[in-house]
Structures are given as structure tokens and as C-alpha cells.
Amino acid sequence: MRDTTGTPTLREVIDRHLAASDPRVLTAHDRLDVAVSWVHSSEIFEIGPLLSGGELLLTTGLGLAGLDAGIRRHYIRDLAERGVAALAFEIGRTFDEVPEEMIREGSAVHLPIIELRTVVPFIDVCRAANTAIVSDEVAGLRLRSTLDARLHAALTASGGTAAMITHIADATGCPIVLVGAGGALLAAHGADDDRAAWRLVDSAIASMPITVRDREIGTLYAGPRADQQVSGPEDPDQITELLGVGAGPVGAALTRSGPGRSAIGARLVAELLDGRPVRRADLYARLTSSGVPLTDSSHLVAVAIDAPDPRMAETVLARADATGAVVHAIVDATVHALMVVPGTRDPADADADPVERTHRAMAAAAARVGRVTAVVGDAIAVGGFDAGAGLSGVLADALRTCSERLSIAIGERRDGSRGDGVFTSRELAVDAAARTLPDGVGTELARLLEPLRAHDESQSAQLAHTLDVHLRYGCSATRSAAALHIGRQSLYQRLDRIRGLLGFDPTTPEMYPSVLLALSVLRARPS
């Protein structure tokens, strides 16, 4: 298959348009794959200044007749310095053979010289070759224009990166892989699984970084074609140009600033919250239709957000998400979402925990918006489920768990237990369990801290909160004092007061677990 969208090579021009002239390449055989931008004929000796480079020059040598060897060598040097692709020299009219000094000079300056041993009308050669060159350039422009239009249509339709990658793959005829700046696999087209996608990255024939506001946020890779009958450009430079066309729209999709809520995605989240089973294939299809790239190494993380205005929660989601991979629904004034976190290439990477990555992104976004409380759920690896509804059941449980624990998070933020408003579901697990303890066990644990509760209530003090923070920070006086915004001496005084009221040291290894659980019971049952 020949490249139909790029500038033809010298080899192609010789084969297609000079075959009738019985051509023989005399010099620079390794330069036959250079691009030919135009085919021109001239008998003018000083033609060099009129050329711009890349031309195949046809001549009978008429302008060189009667000149000495030094001037002929200068003629060849001048053409090479101008970047001419090659010189096609017809013999039989002016010269019986190409002058030897020209051949030697052509070899020295690496300029291909082609001997044309049969007379052909140069005008016919130029017309046919240049028509083909222009047609190829127009085809390339049309292909790039069509790709650009399709990508922008996908962008405005919230088609997400998955649809865009498909369009780029169709245009290039190559499998395409999108990798984030941190090395995460974001999307792929033409790869059976993640392992195959990474093999395509390693063997890529072209790549293009995606840069937004002077920051590289990802890279597009084009892998080698498995099927050589697939149409598309063969020249890696042409494929790189098409990747360049795609980089801008894909970058815009990755950093889309609006919430861009998908109606399909919203219905899916609402159905999962309602407990409706969804087969794995249908789940994938609906997520893809929502513009969410999903691979077998992806993780889905449930999130529940409370805010004075749901639009504030949507803004947090939009700012926290770096891939456009989020679907969400507003149910009873609470925003429930599924965020896709791409798997990392190295599971041992310190940044591989999808929950921690999501928590950091959410916390940073919430800090800019303010007055937002959120719970980040457990990460569910989508590749570990069969074709049934098992995945949807696990996702439904994760969404409901986040929703239930959101009330705990709101309470902890209200009573000052936590300054920031973004929690993980796993850190709230003990508080959730404290609400389900049998009355007898709960009463026994609450009794451990009853002196602190009574003191705080009567004195408007915060000894229970002080103890909670101190235990959570591993009994580090420096870190605890900083978190409480008090001096270390004040902290020591409070701890002495706590020991005096309780009648025991709550920081000993023996009492540590029971006291932490008792503090959770105290939050769950303040009365």
C-alpha cells in the first residue's frame, strides 16, 4: 500500500513517472526515499537560485555544453546546496553520457543523479508527476480537515477521549494509545488488552505530546499496523501530523473545565444507586457512550458529595478529574459519581493507589471551592469481573456506602473533628461500625469516655477532640499540637487533665484500640 496522503518519494516518482525513460541511478542510492515537492525541467545553467528545495530537476544538459569540468562540478554543488531532491539527466541529445566529473561531484555532495537513457517529453513527465503531487497534498489536507472536524464534533458532543481516539485511529490506519503524563494508560483503540496497549507504546512508529497551558498532560502513540491492507499514510511524518491534529482536541477533552454531565451517565449512576443490575457489557457501553475511556486495568471509584449548591459539587468533580472520565447524578441534592482512575504501568508505584490519587485530587479541588464535604469510596478494578452483573452490584454497594458515610463526614466536619471536607470511605469504616454495635457494647465503650464527655459539655471544652487528634497522629506531640493549633505546652496540660478525669492513661498500647473505638462511639452517639 502506497502513502496516498503525503509527498511522494524520489523512488516513487522514478517508478511511476520516469519508467519510460529507462532510468539508471548513478549516485547517492541511499537518497531515493527523500521527498519530492515538485518536478521541474530547465536547461538554464544558473537555475539554482530559482529553486526552493525538494525539486526533481530534469535536463538534457544543453546549458552545460561547452563548459569546462570545474563549472559543471559547481553546477552540481549548487543544486545540492539548494536542497534539490535529484537531477535527472537525459542522454542522447546533448551528451552521449553523463560527464564523469558531474558523477564524481554528485557522489561527493550526496546528490542523486539519474541517467535517462530513452528520450521522453519532459512536459508530459512534469504534468503527470506534479498533478499527482498536488492530488496527494490535497488528499492529505482533506484527511486532516476531516479528522479535525470529527474531533471537534466529538468534543462539543461530550464524546470524550474514547470517541476521539477512535477517530484518530481511523484517520491514521494505526492502533492508537493515549498515556497520561504520569504514565497511566488512559485510552486505547486497536489493542485487545492493556498488555497489548503497552506493547504498542514500546513499538510506536509515531508519537505526539499533548500540551495544555505549557504543561504536558499526556502523549498520543501510533503503533504499527497489524493489517497492511488498512488504508492510511505510511510515512511516519504524515502519521505524526495527524496525531498533531488530534493533540489539541484531546487535550481540551482531558482538561474540560465544565461539569459536562452526560445524561446517559447520570441515568446509569441513578440506576446503580437504585440497585438495578447491569450486565458488564452494557455497563461498558453506557460508560463509553458517556465519553468515559475504560480499560481492563482501570479502577472505578465511587464518590458522594454534599454542597450548598450541587453545581459546587459538579465543579469539584470537573476540577478533580484529569481525564474527563467521570459520570455523576444528582439524587436528593447529593451528587453521586463514578470516577475512572487509569491503572499505572507499575503496580509498585507509590502513586498507584487509586483511592489516594482520587482523594488528593478531590481535596485540592474542594479547597478551591469551599463548603464541600465528600467521601471517596473504595477502588473497584473492572477487569476482575465476568460478563454478568457482578460489577454493577459492587459499584452499587460502593455508591450506597459513600452516601451512607457522607452523613458521618458531615457530622465530623461540623463538630470540628476534621478541618478539611474530603474523607475516604475506609477511614470512616470504624465510625460506621460504631453505629451498628449492640447497645451493650456501645454503652460499655461510651462509659470509658463519659468523664470527658461530661466535662466538655459543662465547660465547653474540647478534651475528647484533643484526645482523638492526639491518637490519630500517633501520639506525636509536635504533629498533634500543630493540628490543634495550640502550643506543645498547652497540649501537655490538656493530656494531663484527660488522664486525671479518666483515671487511666488512654495512650498506652493496651488501651489505644479501645479508646479509638470509644471515640467513634462518642461521635455516633453524642448523647
N, C-alpha and C positions, 0 to 999 in steps of 0.2 A: 504493500500500500504506500503510495506517494503522499507526501505532505501537500495538501491542497489549500493550505491557508497561509503559507509562508513564502519568502523569497526563494526562488529555485537556486540550486547549487550549480556550479560550473559543470560538474559531471552530468547533471540532468539536462542542461542546455546543450551540451555536446551530443548526448544520446538522442534528444528529442528534435533538435533543430539543425545540427551540423552533420548528421549521419550521411547525408547525400554527398557531402564534400570529401568523403574518405579521410577523416581527421586522424592525425597521429600526434600524441602529446610528446614534446621533445624535452621539456624541463619541468621542474617542480611538480612531480607526480603526486606529492603529498598535499598539494594545494587544490585538489579537484573538488573538495567539499566546501570551498568558500562560496559565499552568496553572490549572486549576480543581480545587480539592481537594474541594469539596462544593457541592451545590445546596440552598439553604435559602429558605424563604418566611416572611415576617414583616411584620406591619403595625405593629409597635412602633416608635415614633419613636426611642427611645434604645436601639436594637439594637446599636450599635457595640461597646460593652464586652463583649458576649456572643459576638463573632466573633473568630476567631483568625487570619484572613487566608487569602486564596485562594478564598473562597466566591463563588459567584454568588448574589446576593440577589434574590428575586422579591417584588414588592409591587404592590398595587393603588393605593397612595398613601393608604389610609384613615387612617393615623396622621398624615398630613401635612395633611389637610383642616382648614381654619380657621386654619392657622398662617401667620405673615407670611413674606415673602420672605427675610428675614435668617435665620430659623430653618431654612428649607428649605435655604439655602446651607450652613449649619452642618451639617446632616444629611449632605450630600454630602461636605463636607470630612472629617467624622468617619469616614465609610466609607473614603475614600481613605487616611486616616492609619492605619486598621486593616489596610490591605493587601487589602481586598476586591477580587476579580477584576473584578466588574462589577455594575451594578444593572440588573435587567430590570423595567421599569415598564409595567404593563398599563393601557391607557386604555379608557374606555367605561363604567366603573362609577363610580369616584370623580371622575376627571378626564377631560375630553374630549381633553386633550393634556398632554404633559409640560410642567410650568411652565418658562417661559423662563429664570428665574433659576437653576433647577437645571441646565439645559443649559449655561448660561454657566459655572457653577461646576464642572461636570463637565469642561468643556474646560480650565478653568484648572488643575485639580488632576490632570488626565490620568486620569480615571476613566471607563471605557466606560459609557455609558447606552444601553440597548436599549429601544426603544419596541415594546411588544407590542400590535398593533392588532386582534387577534382573541382573544376570551376563551377560555382553556383551563383545565382543572382543574389548579391548581398541585400538588396531591398526586400526580397522575399524572406530571407533569414531574419532580418531585423523586424519586419512586420509580424511574423509569426511568433517570434520569441517575446517581443515587447507586449503583444496582445496577451500572451499567456501570463507574463509578469503582472500586468495591470489586473487581469482577471483574478489572479491569485491574491493580490493585495486587496482587491475589493471583497473577495470571499473572506479574507481574514478580518477586515473591518466589519463586515456584516456579522460574522460569528461573534466578535467581541461586543458589537452593539446589541445583538440578540441576547447574549448572556447577561449583559448589564441590565437590560430591560427586565429579564426574568428575575434577576436577583432583587431588583428594586420592587418588583411586584410582590415577591415573597416577603420582603421587608415590611412593606406597607400593609400586607395582609396578615402580619404577625405569624408568618410561616415558620419562623425560627431558623436556626442554623441547619437543622436536618434537611429541610427543603432546599436550602441554598447549596449545601454540599452535593446534593443530587444534581442540581443544575450545572455545577462546575464539572462534575464527573461526566455528564452528558456532552458538554462542550469540548472537553479535552480528550474524551475517549479513554480516560485513565481512572483507576481507583483513586479516591481522594480521602485523605485523613486530616482531621483538624486536631492539633495538640495545643493545650494551653501553655502559657508562659512558665508555669510551674512543673511542666512535664506530664500533665494529666491528659488522658485521651478523652476529648470532648465529643467527637463525632467521626463517623467513617462511612463511606459508601464504596461498595465493591470488595469488602472484606467479610469473610464468614464469621470471624470472631475477633476478640481483642488481640490474640496472639498473631493472627494474620495481619491485623492492622499495624502492629509494631514492626512486623517484617517488611511491610510496605514502606514504613518510615525509614527503616535502615537501608532499603534499596531504592529510595526515591530518585527519580530522574529529574525532578524539578521541585522547588520549594519557594515559598514567599512568606516573609514575616508579616504579621498583622499589627500595625502600629496605630494607636489612638492617643492623641494629645501627647505625642513624643514618647509614649510608653509602649513597649512591645508586650502585647497581651496574648499572642499565640502565633502559630505557624501553620500554613496550609502545605501539605505534601501531596505530590502526584506520584503514584507508584507505577512501575512498569506494567504494560498491558499483558494480560494473560492470553487474550484473543487478538491476534494481529489483524483479524478481519474487521475489528471495530474501527469505525471512521473517526478521524481526528488528526491533528497535526503530529508529525513525527519529530520535528525539530524541538529539542528541549527549550530553546529560547522562546518559541511560539507558545509552548505549554506554560512557561513562566509568565508570559504576557497575560494569558488567560487567568492564571492564578492571581496576577496583579489586579485584574478587573474584579475578581471576587473578593480580594482582601478588604476593600473599603466597606461594601455592604455587610460582609460577615462581621467586621469589626463593629459596625453600627448595631448589628443584632446582638453581639456579645455584651455591649455596654448600653443597651437601650435604657433610657432614663425613666420612661413612664412605666406604670404597672403592667400595661399591656395584657389585661386579663383575658384569657381565652374562654369563650362560652362553653366549648367542649370540655376544657379542663375543669372549669367551675362545676359543671354537671357531674363530672367524674368524682371530684372530691366530695361533693354533696352526697352522691350515691354511696361512696365508701363509708362516710360518716353514718349513713342510714343503715349500713350493714348489708347492702346488696352485693352478692357475689359477682365478680367479673373475671372471665377467663383471661389467662395470661396474654394470649394473642390479641384479644380485644383491648386489654389494658395498654399494651404496647402501641396498638393502632391509634387509640384515642390520645395517648400522650404525644405520639408523633404528629397527629393532626393538630395538636395544640402548640406545635413548634418546639417540642422538648426532645433533644437528642438523647438517646438511651442505648447503652451497650451492656453486654453481659457483666462488665466489671463495674458498672455504675451502682451507686447506692441511692436509695430514696430516703430522705429524712423528713419526717413529719414535723410541722411547726404549728403552734397556736399562738395568736397574738391578740392582746387586748389594748385598745387605744380609745381616747375620747371620740375620735372620728376614724372609721375604718379606712379612710383614704390615707391617714397617717401610717397605718399598718401596711398598706399596699406600697407606700413609699419606702418603708424599711425593707420590704421584700425586694423591691426593684433595686435598691442600692446594695443590698447584701449579696444579691445573686450576680455572679460574674459571667454566666454562660447563657442567660435567657432561659434557663432550664427550671422553670417554676410554674406550677399551676396552683390556683387557690380559689376558694369560695368564701363568701360571707354568710355565715349561718348564725342567727340570733346575735347579731352585732359583733361576733367574734370572727376574725379572719383565720381560716384553716388552710394550710398549704402543704404541698409536697415539693420539696426541693431536690433536684438531681445533683448529686456530688460525684464527679467523674472519679474512677479509680486511678490510683497512681501506678506508675510503672514498677516502682519498688515498694512492696508492701512494708518493708522495714523502715521506710522513710519516716522520720519523726513527725512529719506533717501528714501522715497517711490516715489518721483518724478522721472519718467524715463528720462525726458529731462535733469534735473540737474545731474543725475547719468552719463548719456552719455556725457554731457558737461565736467564734471570733468575728466572722463577717456580720452576723446579726447584731452583736454588741457594738461594733463600730458604727453600723448604720443607725441603730437605735439611739446612740449617744448624740448623733447629729439632729435627730428628730425630736427626742424627748418625750416624756409621759407615755412611754410604751412599755408594756410588760409582755414578755414572750417566753414560751417554753419550747426548747428544741428536743425532739424525740430521738429515739434510737435510730441507727442507720440500718436499713434493710438492703442486703446485697441481692439484686434482682436476678442474678444468674443462678441462684441455688434453688429454683422452683421449677416444677413440672408445668405441663400445659393447662392444668386445671385452675381452680380459683384460689389456690393456697396463698399466692402472693397478695391477692386483693384482701384476703382475710387478715393477713399480718399487717398490711397497710391500714386497714380499718381499725384494728386494735391500737396501732401506734397513734393514729389521729385522735381516737377517743381518749387514750391515755394522756396525750398532751392537753386535750381540752379539760379533762378532769383535774390535772395538776396545775392548770393555769390559775384556778382559784386559790391554790396554796401559794403560788408565786405572788399573786396579787396581795394576799394577806401578809406574806413575809416582807414585801416591799413597803406595805402600809405601816407595819409596826417597826420598821427600821432595821429588821434583821439583815437586809441586803440593800446596798446603796444603788447598784445598777439593776436594770429591769429584765435582763436576759438570763434565763436559767436553763439547765438541761433536765430532761425528764429523769435521768438516772440520779442526779444529785437530790432530787425531790422524792426519791423512792422511799426513803425512811419516813419522811413526813406523811406520805400517802399511806404507808403501812401503819403508822401510829393512829390513823383514823379508823382502822379496821380491827384494832386489838380488842380482845374480850374486855368487858368492863372491869373485871377483877385485876387483870394485868395492867390495864391503863391506869386504874386507881392507884395501884402499888407504885408504879413509876412516877406518877404525878406527886405522890406523897413525898418522894425523895427531895423534890424541889419546892414543896409547899412553903417553907420559911422564906425562900427567895421571892416567890410569887406574892405572898402577903406583904413582905417588906416593900417590894416595888409598888404595889398598889397603894399602900398607905403613905409612902414617902415620895411617890412619883420618881422613883429611881430606876436604874436600868442594870441592876446586878445580874439578872438572868441573861440579858442580852450580852453583857460583858463576858460572862462565863461561856456562852455559846460561841462568841467570836474567838475567845482565847483557845478553846478546844479545837475549833475548826482550823486555826492557824498553828496547830501542833504545839501549843503552849509556848510559842515563841513570844517573849515579852516585847521585843522590838516590832515584830510584824503586827501583833495584836494591838499595841498602843497606836501604831500608825493607822490601822483600820478603824479604830475607835476615835481617832483624832484627839488623843489625850497624851500626856507625858507618861513615861515609864513609871515614875514615882506614884502618880495617880492610879495607874493600873495596879501596882503592888498593893496600894491601900485598899482598892476595891476587892482584890483577891483575898486579902486578909479578912475583910468584912464578910465575904462569901463563906470562907471556911468557918468563921465564927458562927454565922447563922445556921449553917448546915450541920455543924458538929463533926464534919469529916472533910478530908481533902479530896475534892472531886477530880483532881488532875492526875491521880495515881493510875498506873496502868490497870489496876484491878477494877477501878470504878469508871474509868473512861467510857467504855461502851454503854454501860447502863445510864450514865448521866447524859450522854448524847441522845440516846433514845428517849430519856425522860424530857429533855428539852423539846424534842419533836412532839411528844405528847402534850406538853405545855402549850405549844403553838396550836396544836389541833384542838385542844380542849382548854381554852384560856380560863374558863370558869371553874 
